[in-house]
Structure formats: C-alpha cells, structure tokens
Amino acid sequence: MNDRPRIPDPETRKRHVEKLREVVRMYDDLNLLLDKAIAQAEEDIRHSPLTAYRLGKANRVTAQEKESDS
C-alpha cells in the first residue's frame, strides 16, 4: 500500500497550470467588475438627496453643539 501522493506527468501538470491561470484571470475580471460596481454605488450615494439631507442635518447638529459649548 502506497500512501504517498503521486506526482503527475508533465502534460497533466501543464493542463492543470493552464486551468489555474484561467481561473486566476476569471477572478481578476470579477474583481474588476466588483470594483466598478462599488465605485458606481459610492458615486450614487454621494449624489443622493438623502445623503445631502443627512450631511446637512449632521452639520447643523455639530454647529449647534459648538454654539452651546461656547
């Protein structure tokens, strides 16, 4: 009984390396797609009326706190 792993022949290793490289390329493409989607979502959030409202409200509260501390 031989429990040691068998080293594949050069052709099999070559095929596996090519498949792994293709998988890496696919992950790179996916990461680029996700980066673009995140950038678009952040842009949408920055231009959202709700974000502008919340920022305005936060600025007003901060200004009121500064006035009350003085």
C-alpha positions as CSV (number, residue, x, y, z in Angstrom):
1,M,0.0,0.0,0.0
2,N,1.4,3.3,-1.1
3,D,0.1,6.4,0.7
4,R,2.5,8.9,-0.9
5,P,1.0,11.3,-3.4
6,R,1.8,10.5,-7.0
7,I,3.5,13.3,-9.0
8,P,1.5,13.9,-12.2
9,D,3.2,13.6,-15.5
10,P,4.4,16.9,-17.2
11,E,1.4,17.0,-19.6
12,T,-1.1,16.7,-16.7
13,R,0.8,19.4,-14.8
14,K,0.8,21.7,-17.8
15,R,-3.0,21.3,-18.2
16,H,-3.6,22.0,-14.5
17,V,-1.4,25.1,-14.6
18,E,-3.3,26.4,-17.7
19,K,-6.6,25.8,-15.9
20,L,-5.4,27.5,-12.8
21,R,-4.2,30.5,-14.8
22,E,-7.6,30.7,-16.5
23,V,-9.3,30.7,-13.1
24,V,-7.0,33.5,-11.9
25,R,-7.9,35.5,-15.0
26,M,-11.6,35.0,-14.3
27,Y,-11.1,36.1,-10.7
28,D,-9.2,39.2,-11.9
29,D,-12.1,40.0,-14.2
30,L,-14.6,39.5,-11.4
31,N,-12.6,41.8,-9.1
32,L,-12.5,44.5,-11.8
33,L,-16.3,44.2,-12.2
34,L,-16.9,44.4,-8.5
35,D,-14.5,47.4,-8.2
36,K,-16.5,49.2,-10.9
37,A,-19.8,48.3,-9.2
38,I,-18.6,49.6,-5.9
39,A,-17.3,52.8,-7.4
40,Q,-20.7,53.3,-9.1
41,A,-22.6,52.7,-5.9
42,E,-20.4,55.1,-4.0
43,E,-21.0,57.7,-6.7
44,D,-24.7,57.2,-6.5
45,I,-24.6,57.5,-2.7
46,R,-22.6,60.8,-2.9
47,H,-25.2,62.3,-5.3
48,S,-28.2,61.0,-3.3
49,P,-30.6,63.6,-2.0
50,L,-30.9,61.6,1.2
51,T,-27.1,61.8,1.7
52,A,-27.2,65.5,1.2
53,Y,-30.0,65.8,3.8
54,R,-28.2,63.7,6.3
55,L,-25.0,65.6,5.8
56,G,-26.8,68.9,6.2
57,K,-28.5,67.6,9.4
58,A,-25.2,66.4,10.8
59,N,-23.6,69.8,10.1
60,R,-26.5,71.6,11.8
61,V,-26.2,69.4,14.9
62,T,-22.5,70.0,15.0
63,A,-22.9,73.7,14.7
64,Q,-25.5,73.7,17.5
65,E,-23.2,71.7,19.7
66,K,-20.3,74.2,19.1
67,E,-22.7,77.1,19.9
68,S,-23.9,75.5,23.1
69,D,-20.3,74.8,24.2
70,S,-19.3,78.5,23.8
